[in-house]
Amino acid sequence: MKRKIITIDEDLCNGCGICVDACHEGAIQMADGKAKLVSESYCDGLGDCLPECPTGAITMDDREAEAYDEDAVLAHIASNEKAPEPVACACPGTASRSIERLQSSVHSNYTSTISELKSELQQWPVQLKLVPVNAPYFNGAKLLIAADCTAYAYADIHRKFIKGRVTIIGCPKLDMIDYSDKLTAIIKNNNIKNVLVLLMEVPCCGGIVQATKNALINSGKYLPWSIVTVTTDGNLIEK
């Protein structure tokens, strides 16, 4: 039968997973870092997922598809009510876990150790939504674009990444916006020397990488840039 049903463009999907939560019928699931339509019979065609997608990867089309099956949807939802299995690399909501750390003598010597630590942050604010695009500290800056969670996952972030760079942070899943326009304005209107993107090994962080790519292209400038990924247990993967 011909009816309204969603289509997901995998090239536009950044793997944020917001659409999965927006779909009350469980018709969308994450697979290989991309949103997938599990079954046509689960999609009711109402499009609750459309306005939630930050990249416009989901569209509604009139096409031949299986009929919506409410009984199948209810059975599908009931079968997925158990807790999800841990996934090595997934959106934060499905990958919660504890990370065990070996105790060291640092704790007992906290007072003497903490005096040796210092912040390397060069500017304020740091939130991407709040920084003014023409702030003077952007002129001649080495730019660090970091996902929010990296500061908590990687212990040496100040010395390794923030030092000597202007830092801006964001989370495409929580902010639910496309950073491309703001980053384009920052790069286009300032003498940025290079760009380093620091992200977590979760699909939703792909939004920061894509926004940076778009900004570099749209700015019309050729800048050296690199990506470093922080694993959920605090290690680094450099690309």
C-alpha positions as CSV (number, residue, x, y, z in Angstrom):
1,M,0.0,0.0,0.0
2,K,1.1,3.6,-0.5
3,R,1.3,5.7,2.6
4,K,3.4,8.3,4.4
5,I,6.6,6.8,5.9
6,I,10.0,8.1,6.9
7,T,13.2,7.8,4.9
8,I,16.6,8.2,6.6
9,D,19.5,9.6,4.6
10,E,22.6,7.8,6.1
11,D,25.0,10.3,4.5
12,L,23.3,13.1,6.5
13,C,22.8,11.1,9.7
14,N,25.5,12.1,12.3
15,G,24.6,9.2,14.7
16,C,23.3,11.4,17.5
17,G,20.4,9.0,18.3
18,I,17.9,11.7,19.1
19,C,15.4,10.3,16.7
20,V,15.5,6.9,18.5
21,D,14.1,8.6,21.6
22,A,11.6,10.7,19.6
23,C,10.1,7.6,18.0
24,H,7.5,6.2,20.4
25,E,6.9,3.1,18.3
26,G,10.5,2.0,18.4
27,A,10.7,2.1,14.6
28,I,14.2,3.6,14.6
29,Q,17.3,2.1,16.1
30,M,21.0,2.7,15.9
31,A,23.2,0.3,13.9
32,D,26.8,0.9,12.9
33,G,26.6,4.5,14.2
34,K,23.6,5.4,12.0
35,A,19.9,5.6,12.5
36,K,18.0,2.8,10.8
37,L,14.3,2.1,10.1
38,V,13.8,-1.2,11.9
39,S,10.5,-2.1,10.1
40,E,8.1,-0.2,7.9
41,S,5.2,-1.7,9.9
42,Y,6.4,0.1,13.1
43,C,6.4,3.6,11.5
44,D,3.0,5.3,12.0
45,G,3.8,8.1,9.6
46,L,3.2,10.9,12.1
47,G,6.7,12.1,11.9
48,D,7.6,12.9,15.6
49,C,11.2,12.2,14.7
50,L,11.4,14.8,11.9
51,P,11.8,18.0,13.9
52,E,14.2,16.3,16.3
53,C,16.8,15.5,13.7
54,P,19.5,18.2,13.8
55,T,20.9,17.4,10.3
56,G,17.7,17.0,8.3
57,A,18.5,13.3,7.6
58,I,14.9,12.2,8.1
59,T,12.2,13.0,5.5
60,M,8.6,11.9,5.1
61,D,7.6,10.4,1.8
62,D,4.5,9.0,0.1
63,R,5.6,5.5,-1.1
64,E,4.8,1.9,-1.2
65,A,5.3,0.4,2.3
66,E,4.0,-2.1,4.7
67,A,0.9,-1.1,6.6
68,Y,1.3,0.2,10.1
69,D,0.8,-2.7,12.6
70,E,-0.1,-1.5,16.1
71,D,-0.1,-5.0,17.6
72,A,3.4,-5.6,16.2
73,V,4.6,-2.3,17.6
74,L,3.3,-3.1,21.1
75,A,5.0,-6.5,21.0
76,H,8.2,-4.9,19.7
77,I,8.2,-2.3,22.6
78,A,7.5,-5.0,25.2
79,S,10.4,-7.1,23.9
80,N,12.8,-4.2,24.3
81,E,11.8,-3.1,27.8
82,K,14.7,-5.0,29.3
83,A,17.9,-3.1,30.0
84,P,20.2,-2.8,26.9
85,E,23.4,-4.7,26.7
86,P,26.5,-2.6,27.2
87,V,28.0,-1.3,24.0
88,A,31.7,-0.4,23.6
89,C,31.0,2.7,21.5
90,A,27.4,4.0,21.6
91,C,25.5,7.1,22.5
92,P,26.0,8.0,26.2
93,G,22.5,7.0,27.2
94,T,23.1,3.4,26.1
95,A,26.7,3.1,27.3
96,S,26.6,4.1,30.9
97,R,29.2,2.3,33.0
98,S,31.7,2.7,35.9
99,I,35.4,3.1,35.2
100,E,37.6,1.6,37.9
101,R,40.8,3.5,38.8
102,L,43.7,2.2,40.7
103,Q,44.3,4.2,44.0
104,S,47.6,5.9,44.3
105,S,49.5,7.9,46.8
106,V,48.3,11.1,45.1
107,H,45.2,11.1,47.3
108,S,47.2,11.1,50.5
109,N,49.4,13.9,49.2
110,Y,46.5,15.9,47.8
111,T,47.5,19.2,49.4
112,S,51.0,19.2,48.0
113,T,50.0,17.8,44.6
114,I,47.1,20.2,43.9
115,S,49.4,23.2,44.2
116,E,51.4,21.9,41.2
117,L,48.3,21.9,38.9
118,K,47.1,24.9,37.1
119,S,44.4,25.8,34.5
120,E,45.6,26.4,31.0
121,L,42.3,28.0,29.9
122,Q,43.0,31.2,28.0
123,Q,39.6,32.7,27.6
124,W,36.0,32.9,28.8
125,P,33.3,31.9,27.9
126,V,34.1,28.6,26.4
127,Q,30.6,27.3,25.4
128,L,30.2,27.5,21.7
129,K,26.7,28.9,21.9
130,L,28.0,31.8,24.1
131,V,31.3,32.8,22.5
132,P,31.1,36.0,20.4
133,V,32.4,35.3,16.9
134,N,34.5,38.5,16.8
135,A,36.1,38.1,20.2
136,P,39.7,39.4,20.1
137,Y,41.2,36.2,21.5
138,F,40.3,34.4,18.2
139,N,42.8,36.5,16.2
140,G,45.8,34.4,15.5
141,A,44.4,31.5,17.6
142,K,45.0,27.8,17.5
143,L,41.5,26.7,17.9
144,L,40.4,23.7,20.0
145,I,36.8,22.5,19.4
146,A,36.0,20.0,22.2
147,A,33.1,17.9,23.1
148,D,31.8,18.6,26.6
149,C,32.6,15.2,28.0
150,T,36.2,15.1,26.9
151,A,37.2,17.3,29.9
152,Y,35.9,14.7,32.3
153,A,37.1,11.6,30.4
154,Y,40.7,12.7,29.8
155,A,42.6,13.7,32.9
156,D,45.4,15.7,31.3
157,I,43.3,17.8,29.0
158,H,44.7,21.1,30.2
159,R,48.3,20.3,29.6
160,K,47.8,18.2,26.5
161,F,45.1,20.1,24.6
162,I,44.0,23.4,26.2
163,K,47.5,24.8,26.7
164,G,48.3,27.3,23.9
165,R,44.8,27.1,22.3
166,V,41.6,29.0,22.4
167,T,39.0,26.5,23.6
168,I,35.4,26.2,22.7
169,I,33.1,23.4,23.8
170,G,29.8,22.0,22.8
171,C,27.5,18.9,22.7
172,P,25.5,18.4,19.5
173,K,23.1,16.0,21.2
174,L,22.3,18.2,24.3
175,D,22.3,21.5,22.4
176,M,20.3,20.0,19.5
177,I,21.7,22.6,17.1
178,D,24.0,22.6,14.1
179,Y,27.2,24.4,15.0
180,S,28.2,24.9,11.4
181,D,27.1,28.5,11.0
182,K,28.7,29.7,14.2
183,L,32.0,27.9,13.5
184,T,32.0,29.3,9.9
185,A,31.6,32.8,11.2
186,I,34.5,32.3,13.7
187,I,36.8,30.8,11.1
188,K,35.9,33.2,8.4
189,N,36.1,36.4,10.4
190,N,39.3,35.7,12.3
191,N,42.9,34.7,11.5
192,I,42.6,31.2,12.9
193,K,46.0,29.3,12.5
194,N,44.7,25.7,12.8
195,V,41.9,23.6,14.3
196,L,42.0,20.6,16.6
197,V,38.7,18.7,17.2
198,L,38.6,16.7,20.4
199,L,35.7,14.3,20.7
200,M,34.4,11.2,22.5
201,E,34.2,7.8,20.9
202,V,30.4,8.0,20.7
203,P,28.3,8.5,17.6
204,C,26.7,11.8,18.7
205,C,30.1,13.4,18.7
206,G,30.1,13.0,14.9
207,G,28.1,16.2,14.8
208,I,31.0,18.3,15.9
209,V,33.3,16.8,13.3
210,Q,30.7,17.4,10.5
211,A,30.1,20.9,11.7
212,T,33.8,21.6,11.6
213,K,34.1,20.2,8.1
214,N,31.2,22.3,7.0
215,A,32.7,25.4,8.6
216,L,36.1,24.9,7.0
217,I,34.5,24.5,3.6
218,N,32.0,27.4,4.0
219,S,34.7,29.8,5.3
220,G,36.6,29.5,2.0
221,K,39.8,29.1,4.0
222,Y,42.3,26.2,3.8
223,L,43.4,25.5,7.4
224,P,45.3,22.5,8.8
225,W,43.0,20.5,11.1
226,S,43.1,17.3,13.0
227,I,40.9,15.0,15.1
228,V,41.7,13.3,18.4
229,T,39.2,10.9,19.9
230,V,38.9,10.2,23.7
231,T,37.8,6.8,24.6
232,T,35.2,6.3,27.4
233,D,37.9,5.0,29.6
234,G,40.2,8.0,29.1
235,N,42.6,6.9,26.4
236,L,43.4,8.7,23.1
237,I,42.9,7.8,19.5
238,E,44.7,10.2,17.1
239,K,43.6,10.5,13.5
